[in-house]
Amino acid sequence: MARKNLLMVLNTESFSDLQDQNILYALILLACDEGPYQQKRPINETIARVLQVSMKTIDRVKKQFVEEPIGEAQDI
């Protein structure tokens, strides 16, 4: 269910600054997913390099996702 919600964030048509941030967070969480769509989970360094974010941002997004529901994980 969480993966479906993240994919819905990526499919929105109009973007604001907040939505751009939500899309980035959705991409981070999807990149960390170990589901059936990924053969091997990339390490945080690879995700940070590809998405051009800091490792601290990735850690913060993952931590908040674990601690709070998916709708609130976007408000970091």
Backbone atoms as SQL, in Angstrom:
CREATE TABLE atoms (id INTEGER PRIMARY KEY, chain TEXT, resi INTEGER, resn TEXT, atom TEXT, x REAL, y REAL, z REAL);
INSERT INTO atoms VALUES
  (1, 'A', 1, 'MET', 'N', 0.821, -1.193, 0.000),
  (2, 'A', 1, 'MET', 'CA', 0.000, 0.000, 0.000),
  (3, 'A', 1, 'MET', 'C', 0.864, 1.255, 0.000),
  (4, 'A', 2, 'ALA', 'N', 1.937, 1.270, 0.758),
  (5, 'A', 2, 'ALA', 'CA', 2.802, 2.442, 0.820),
  (6, 'A', 2, 'ALA', 'C', 3.423, 2.707, -0.545),
  (7, 'A', 3, 'ARG', 'N', 3.841, 1.671, -1.249),
  (8, 'A', 3, 'ARG', 'CA', 4.435, 1.835, -2.579),
  (9, 'A', 3, 'ARG', 'C', 3.431, 2.472, -3.520),
  (10, 'A', 4, 'LYS', 'N', 2.171, 2.046, -3.449),
  (11, 'A', 4, 'LYS', 'CA', 1.119, 2.601, -4.299),
  (12, 'A', 4, 'LYS', 'C', 0.939, 4.097, -4.019),
  (13, 'A', 5, 'ASN', 'N', 0.943, 4.485, -2.750),
  (14, 'A', 5, 'ASN', 'CA', 0.814, 5.897, -2.387),
  (15, 'A', 5, 'ASN', 'C', 1.991, 6.708, -2.910),
  (16, 'A', 6, 'LEU', 'N', 3.196, 6.161, -2.821),
  (17, 'A', 6, 'LEU', 'CA', 4.375, 6.868, -3.318),
  (18, 'A', 6, 'LEU', 'C', 4.306, 7.050, -4.834),
  (19, 'A', 7, 'LEU', 'N', 3.842, 6.038, -5.534),
  (20, 'A', 7, 'LEU', 'CA', 3.715, 6.147, -6.983),
  (21, 'A', 7, 'LEU', 'C', 2.652, 7.173, -7.367),
  (22, 'A', 8, 'MET', 'N', 1.594, 7.301, -6.566),
  (23, 'A', 8, 'MET', 'CA', 0.573, 8.311, -6.833),
  (24, 'A', 8, 'MET', 'C', 1.161, 9.711, -6.703),
  (25, 'A', 9, 'VAL', 'N', 2.058, 9.926, -5.752),
  (26, 'A', 9, 'VAL', 'CA', 2.716, 11.225, -5.600),
  (27, 'A', 9, 'VAL', 'C', 3.477, 11.565, -6.870),
  (28, 'A', 10, 'LEU', 'N', 4.112, 10.575, -7.472),
  (29, 'A', 10, 'LEU', 'CA', 4.906, 10.804, -8.674),
  (30, 'A', 10, 'LEU', 'C', 4.048, 11.050, -9.908),
  (31, 'A', 11, 'ASN', 'N', 2.776, 10.684, -9.873),
  (32, 'A', 11, 'ASN', 'CA', 1.907, 10.818, -11.032),
  (33, 'A', 11, 'ASN', 'C', 1.073, 12.092, -11.043),
  (34, 'A', 12, 'THR', 'N', 1.305, 13.026, -10.121),
  (35, 'A', 12, 'THR', 'CA', 0.542, 14.271, -10.115),
  (36, 'A', 12, 'THR', 'C', 0.976, 15.132, -11.291),
  (37, 'A', 13, 'GLU', 'N', 0.040, 15.920, -11.822),
  (38, 'A', 13, 'GLU', 'CA', 0.317, 16.682, -13.037),
  (39, 'A', 13, 'GLU', 'C', 0.853, 18.081, -12.766),
  (40, 'A', 14, 'SER', 'N', 0.350, 18.790, -11.769),
  (41, 'A', 14, 'SER', 'CA', 0.835, 20.138, -11.493),
  (42, 'A', 14, 'SER', 'C', 1.703, 20.097, -10.242),
  (43, 'A', 15, 'PHE', 'N', 2.809, 20.812, -10.307),
  (44, 'A', 15, 'PHE', 'CA', 3.770, 20.750, -9.221),
  (45, 'A', 15, 'PHE', 'C', 3.998, 22.127, -8.605),
  (46, 'A', 16, 'SER', 'N', 4.063, 22.153, -7.299),
  (47, 'A', 16, 'SER', 'CA', 4.472, 23.345, -6.570),
  (48, 'A', 16, 'SER', 'C', 5.786, 22.986, -5.873),
  (49, 'A', 17, 'ASP', 'N', 6.355, 23.940, -5.136),
  (50, 'A', 17, 'ASP', 'CA', 7.602, 23.645, -4.425),
  (51, 'A', 17, 'ASP', 'C', 7.420, 22.501, -3.436),
  (52, 'A', 18, 'LEU', 'N', 6.287, 22.489, -2.721),
  (53, 'A', 18, 'LEU', 'CA', 6.021, 21.418, -1.760),
  (54, 'A', 18, 'LEU', 'C', 5.865, 20.088, -2.479),
  (55, 'A', 19, 'GLN', 'N', 5.177, 20.089, -3.602),
  (56, 'A', 19, 'GLN', 'CA', 5.005, 18.849, -4.346),
  (57, 'A', 19, 'GLN', 'C', 6.337, 18.368, -4.908),
  (58, 'A', 20, 'ASP', 'N', 7.199, 19.301, -5.326),
  (59, 'A', 20, 'ASP', 'CA', 8.522, 18.910, -5.800),
  (60, 'A', 20, 'ASP', 'C', 9.294, 18.195, -4.692),
  (61, 'A', 21, 'GLN', 'N', 9.182, 18.707, -3.474),
  (62, 'A', 21, 'GLN', 'CA', 9.850, 18.087, -2.328),
  (63, 'A', 21, 'GLN', 'C', 9.237, 16.716, -2.056),
  (64, 'A', 22, 'ASN', 'N', 7.919, 16.605, -2.147),
  (65, 'A', 22, 'ASN', 'CA', 7.254, 15.324, -1.929),
  (66, 'A', 22, 'ASN', 'C', 7.694, 14.301, -2.972),
  (67, 'A', 23, 'ILE', 'N', 7.871, 14.750, -4.192),
  (68, 'A', 23, 'ILE', 'CA', 8.331, 13.852, -5.253),
  (69, 'A', 23, 'ILE', 'C', 9.736, 13.359, -4.947),
  (70, 'A', 24, 'LEU', 'N', 10.589, 14.253, -4.488),
  (71, 'A', 24, 'LEU', 'CA', 11.951, 13.846, -4.120),
  (72, 'A', 24, 'LEU', 'C', 11.919, 12.807, -3.005),
  (73, 'A', 25, 'TYR', 'N', 11.097, 13.035, -1.987),
  (74, 'A', 25, 'TYR', 'CA', 10.998, 12.078, -0.881),
  (75, 'A', 25, 'TYR', 'C', 10.437, 10.742, -1.364),
  (76, 'A', 26, 'ALA', 'N', 9.464, 10.778, -2.267),
  (77, 'A', 26, 'ALA', 'CA', 8.915, 9.535, -2.817),
  (78, 'A', 26, 'ALA', 'C', 9.992, 8.783, -3.589),
  (79, 'A', 27, 'LEU', 'N', 10.794, 9.496, -4.366),
  (80, 'A', 27, 'LEU', 'CA', 11.885, 8.850, -5.112),
  (81, 'A', 27, 'LEU', 'C', 12.909, 8.223, -4.173),
  (82, 'A', 28, 'ILE', 'N', 13.215, 8.909, -3.081),
  (83, 'A', 28, 'ILE', 'CA', 14.159, 8.362, -2.093),
  (84, 'A', 28, 'ILE', 'C', 13.604, 7.066, -1.506),
  (85, 'A', 29, 'LEU', 'N', 12.348, 7.092, -1.079),
  (86, 'A', 29, 'LEU', 'CA', 11.754, 5.903, -0.459),
  (87, 'A', 29, 'LEU', 'C', 11.615, 4.756, -1.449),
  (88, 'A', 30, 'LEU', 'N', 11.246, 5.064, -2.687),
  (89, 'A', 30, 'LEU', 'CA', 11.145, 4.005, -3.695),
  (90, 'A', 30, 'LEU', 'C', 12.511, 3.414, -4.019),
  (91, 'A', 31, 'ALA', 'N', 13.540, 4.241, -4.011),
  (92, 'A', 31, 'ALA', 'CA', 14.896, 3.740, -4.273),
  (93, 'A', 31, 'ALA', 'C', 15.364, 2.813, -3.153),
  (94, 'A', 32, 'CYS', 'N', 14.886, 3.053, -1.939),
  (95, 'A', 32, 'CYS', 'CA', 15.279, 2.225, -0.791),
  (96, 'A', 32, 'CYS', 'C', 14.471, 0.940, -0.696),
  (97, 'A', 33, 'ASP', 'N', 13.420, 0.831, -1.483),
  (98, 'A', 33, 'ASP', 'CA', 12.520, -0.324, -1.434),
  (99, 'A', 33, 'ASP', 'C', 13.235, -1.595, -1.877),
  (100, 'A', 34, 'GLU', 'N', 12.958, -2.683, -1.187),
  (101, 'A', 34, 'GLU', 'CA', 13.525, -3.985, -1.542),
  (102, 'A', 34, 'GLU', 'C', 12.465, -4.882, -2.159),
  (103, 'A', 35, 'GLY', 'N', 11.456, -4.296, -2.761),
  (104, 'A', 35, 'GLY', 'CA', 10.337, -5.049, -3.314),
  (105, 'A', 35, 'GLY', 'C', 10.698, -5.824, -4.576),
  (106, 'A', 36, 'PRO', 'N', 9.669, -6.378, -5.221),
  (107, 'A', 36, 'PRO', 'CA', 9.886, -7.233, -6.394),
  (108, 'A', 36, 'PRO', 'C', 10.393, -6.485, -7.623),
  (109, 'A', 37, 'TYR', 'N', 10.381, -5.155, -7.583),
  (110, 'A', 37, 'TYR', 'CA', 10.799, -4.376, -8.743),
  (111, 'A', 37, 'TYR', 'C', 12.297, -4.095, -8.768),
  (112, 'A', 38, 'GLN', 'N', 13.005, -4.512, -7.744),
  (113, 'A', 38, 'GLN', 'CA', 14.433, -4.241, -7.665),
  (114, 'A', 38, 'GLN', 'C', 15.192, -5.524, -7.383),
  (115, 'A', 39, 'GLN', 'N', 16.196, -5.785, -8.177),
  (116, 'A', 39, 'GLN', 'CA', 17.027, -6.967, -7.967),
  (117, 'A', 39, 'GLN', 'C', 17.912, -6.792, -6.737),
  (118, 'A', 40, 'LYS', 'N', 18.502, -5.612, -6.612),
  (119, 'A', 40, 'LYS', 'CA', 19.411, -5.336, -5.516),
  (120, 'A', 40, 'LYS', 'C', 19.170, -3.910, -5.041),
  (121, 'A', 41, 'ARG', 'N', 19.016, -3.742, -3.746),
  (122, 'A', 41, 'ARG', 'CA', 18.770, -2.413, -3.186),
  (123, 'A', 41, 'ARG', 'C', 20.043, -1.587, -3.255),
  (124, 'A', 42, 'PRO', 'N', 19.957, -0.364, -3.828),
  (125, 'A', 42, 'PRO', 'CA', 21.153, 0.475, -3.887),
  (126, 'A', 42, 'PRO', 'C', 21.528, 1.009, -2.500),
  (127, 'A', 43, 'ILE', 'N', 22.782, 1.317, -2.334),
  (128, 'A', 43, 'ILE', 'CA', 23.218, 1.886, -1.059),
  (129, 'A', 43, 'ILE', 'C', 22.907, 3.385, -1.046),
  (130, 'A', 44, 'ASN', 'N', 22.863, 3.955, 0.135),
  (131, 'A', 44, 'ASN', 'CA', 22.510, 5.362, 0.287),
  (132, 'A', 44, 'ASN', 'C', 23.418, 6.283, -0.516),
  (133, 'A', 45, 'GLU', 'N', 24.690, 5.950, -0.622),
  (134, 'A', 45, 'GLU', 'CA', 25.624, 6.795, -1.377),
  (135, 'A', 45, 'GLU', 'C', 25.218, 6.894, -2.843),
  (136, 'A', 46, 'THR', 'N', 24.768, 5.785, -3.400),
  (137, 'A', 46, 'THR', 'CA', 24.330, 5.774, -4.800),
  (138, 'A', 46, 'THR', 'C', 23.063, 6.599, -4.969),
  (139, 'A', 47, 'ILE', 'N', 22.119, 6.425, -4.059),
  (140, 'A', 47, 'ILE', 'CA', 20.869, 7.191, -4.113),
  (141, 'A', 47, 'ILE', 'C', 21.169, 8.682, -3.995),
  (142, 'A', 48, 'ALA', 'N', 22.033, 9.045, -3.075),
  (143, 'A', 48, 'ALA', 'CA', 22.390, 10.451, -2.870),
  (144, 'A', 48, 'ALA', 'C', 23.025, 11.040, -4.127),
  (145, 'A', 49, 'ARG', 'N', 23.883, 10.291, -4.760),
  (146, 'A', 49, 'ARG', 'CA', 24.554, 10.783, -5.960),
  (147, 'A', 49, 'ARG', 'C', 23.560, 10.948, -7.113),
  (148, 'A', 50, 'VAL', 'N', 22.698, 9.974, -7.316),
  (149, 'A', 50, 'VAL', 'CA', 21.746, 10.016, -8.426),
  (150, 'A', 50, 'VAL', 'C', 20.713, 11.130, -8.232),
  (151, 'A', 51, 'LEU', 'N', 20.184, 11.270, -7.020),
  (152, 'A', 51, 'LEU', 'CA', 19.148, 12.272, -6.756),
  (153, 'A', 51, 'LEU', 'C', 19.721, 13.627, -6.352),
  (154, 'A', 52, 'GLN', 'N', 21.030, 13.704, -6.217),
  (155, 'A', 52, 'GLN', 'CA', 21.719, 14.935, -5.849),
  (156, 'A', 52, 'GLN', 'C', 21.202, 15.517, -4.531),
  (157, 'A', 53, 'VAL', 'N', 21.173, 14.650, -3.518),
  (158, 'A', 53, 'VAL', 'CA', 20.806, 15.045, -2.153),
  (159, 'A', 53, 'VAL', 'C', 21.885, 14.539, -1.214),
  (160, 'A', 54, 'SER', 'N', 21.855, 15.023, 0.014),
  (161, 'A', 54, 'SER', 'CA', 22.842, 14.569, 0.991),
  (162, 'A', 54, 'SER', 'C', 22.417, 13.227, 1.591),
  (163, 'A', 55, 'MET', 'N', 23.389, 12.529, 2.120),
  (164, 'A', 55, 'MET', 'CA', 23.091, 11.268, 2.806),
  (165, 'A', 55, 'MET', 'C', 22.229, 11.539, 4.036),
  (166, 'A', 56, 'LYS', 'N', 22.443, 12.693, 4.659),
  (167, 'A', 56, 'LYS', 'CA', 21.643, 13.065, 5.825),
  (168, 'A', 56, 'LYS', 'C', 20.160, 13.186, 5.453),
  (169, 'A', 57, 'THR', 'N', 19.871, 13.738, 4.282),
  (170, 'A', 57, 'THR', 'CA', 18.485, 13.843, 3.820),
  (171, 'A', 57, 'THR', 'C', 17.867, 12.461, 3.655),
  (172, 'A', 58, 'ILE', 'N', 18.605, 11.548, 3.071),
  (173, 'A', 58, 'ILE', 'CA', 18.104, 10.185, 2.885),
  (174, 'A', 58, 'ILE', 'C', 17.820, 9.539, 4.232),
  (175, 'A', 59, 'ASP', 'N', 18.740, 9.665, 5.165),
  (176, 'A', 59, 'ASP', 'CA', 18.540, 9.088, 6.503),
  (177, 'A', 59, 'ASP', 'C', 17.327, 9.696, 7.188),
  (178, 'A', 60, 'ARG', 'N', 17.159, 11.003, 7.055),
  (179, 'A', 60, 'ARG', 'CA', 16.034, 11.696, 7.692),
  (180, 'A', 60, 'ARG', 'C', 14.696, 11.241, 7.099),
  (181, 'A', 61, 'VAL', 'N', 14.634, 11.109, 5.773),
  (182, 'A', 61, 'VAL', 'CA', 13.399, 10.671, 5.108),
  (183, 'A', 61, 'VAL', 'C', 13.057, 9.238, 5.518),
  (184, 'A', 62, 'LYS', 'N', 14.059, 8.364, 5.524),
  (185, 'A', 62, 'LYS', 'CA', 13.811, 6.968, 5.909),
  (186, 'A', 62, 'LYS', 'C', 13.365, 6.866, 7.364),
  (187, 'A', 63, 'LYS', 'N', 14.007, 7.616, 8.238),
  (188, 'A', 63, 'LYS', 'CA', 13.652, 7.570, 9.662),
  (189, 'A', 63, 'LYS', 'C', 12.220, 8.043, 9.877),
  (190, 'A', 64, 'GLN', 'N', 11.859, 9.153, 9.241),
  (191, 'A', 64, 'GLN', 'CA', 10.505, 9.666, 9.431),
  (192, 'A', 64, 'GLN', 'C', 9.465, 8.722, 8.828),
  (193, 'A', 65, 'PHE', 'N', 9.799, 8.071, 7.717),
  (194, 'A', 65, 'PHE', 'CA', 8.884, 7.110, 7.108),
  (195, 'A', 65, 'PHE', 'C', 8.601, 5.951, 8.052),
  (196, 'A', 66, 'VAL', 'N', 9.622, 5.492, 8.759),
  (197, 'A', 66, 'VAL', 'CA', 9.453, 4.378, 9.696),
  (198, 'A', 66, 'VAL', 'C', 8.638, 4.812, 10.917),
  (199, 'A', 67, 'GLU', 'N', 8.843, 6.043, 11.376),
  (200, 'A', 67, 'GLU', 'CA', 8.197, 6.515, 12.596),
  (201, 'A', 67, 'GLU', 'C', 6.777, 7.033, 12.398),
  (202, 'A', 68, 'GLU', 'N', 6.441, 7.481, 11.183),
  (203, 'A', 68, 'GLU', 'CA', 5.135, 8.104, 10.956),
  (204, 'A', 68, 'GLU', 'C', 4.475, 7.529, 9.709),
  (205, 'A', 69, 'PRO', 'N', 3.157, 7.689, 9.594),
  (206, 'A', 69, 'PRO', 'CA', 2.449, 7.193, 8.405),
  (207, 'A', 69, 'PRO', 'C', 2.968, 7.851, 7.125),
  (208, 'A', 70, 'ILE', 'N', 2.685, 7.217, 6.004),
  (209, 'A', 70, 'ILE', 'CA', 3.215, 7.655, 4.710),
  (210, 'A', 70, 'ILE', 'C', 2.843, 9.098, 4.388),
  (211, 'A', 71, 'GLY', 'N', 1.654, 9.550, 4.689),
  (212, 'A', 71, 'GLY', 'CA', 1.250, 10.921, 4.392),
  (213, 'A', 71, 'GLY', 'C', 2.055, 11.951, 5.130),
  (214, 'A', 72, 'GLU', 'N', 2.558, 11.601, 6.308),
  (215, 'A', 72, 'GLU', 'CA', 3.313, 12.539, 7.109),
  (216, 'A', 72, 'GLU', 'C', 4.813, 12.444, 6.860),
  (217, 'A', 73, 'ALA', 'N', 5.280, 11.394, 6.209),
  (218, 'A', 73, 'ALA', 'CA', 6.710, 11.233, 5.948),
  (219, 'A', 73, 'ALA', 'C', 7.211, 12.271, 4.955),
  (220, 'A', 74, 'GLN', 'N', 6.306, 12.941, 4.266),
  (221, 'A', 74, 'GLN', 'CA', 6.686, 13.923, 3.263),
  (222, 'A', 74, 'GLN', 'C', 6.941, 15.289, 3.866),
  (223, 'A', 75, 'ASP', 'N', 6.595, 15.515, 5.101),
  (224, 'A', 75, 'ASP', 'CA', 6.704, 16.845, 5.712),
  (225, 'A', 75, 'ASP', 'C', 7.967, 16.990, 6.546),
  (226, 'A', 76, 'ILE', 'N', 9.123, 16.754, 5.968),
  (227, 'A', 76, 'ILE', 'CA', 10.392, 16.815, 6.699),
  (228, 'A', 76, 'ILE', 'C', 10.975, 18.195, 6.595);
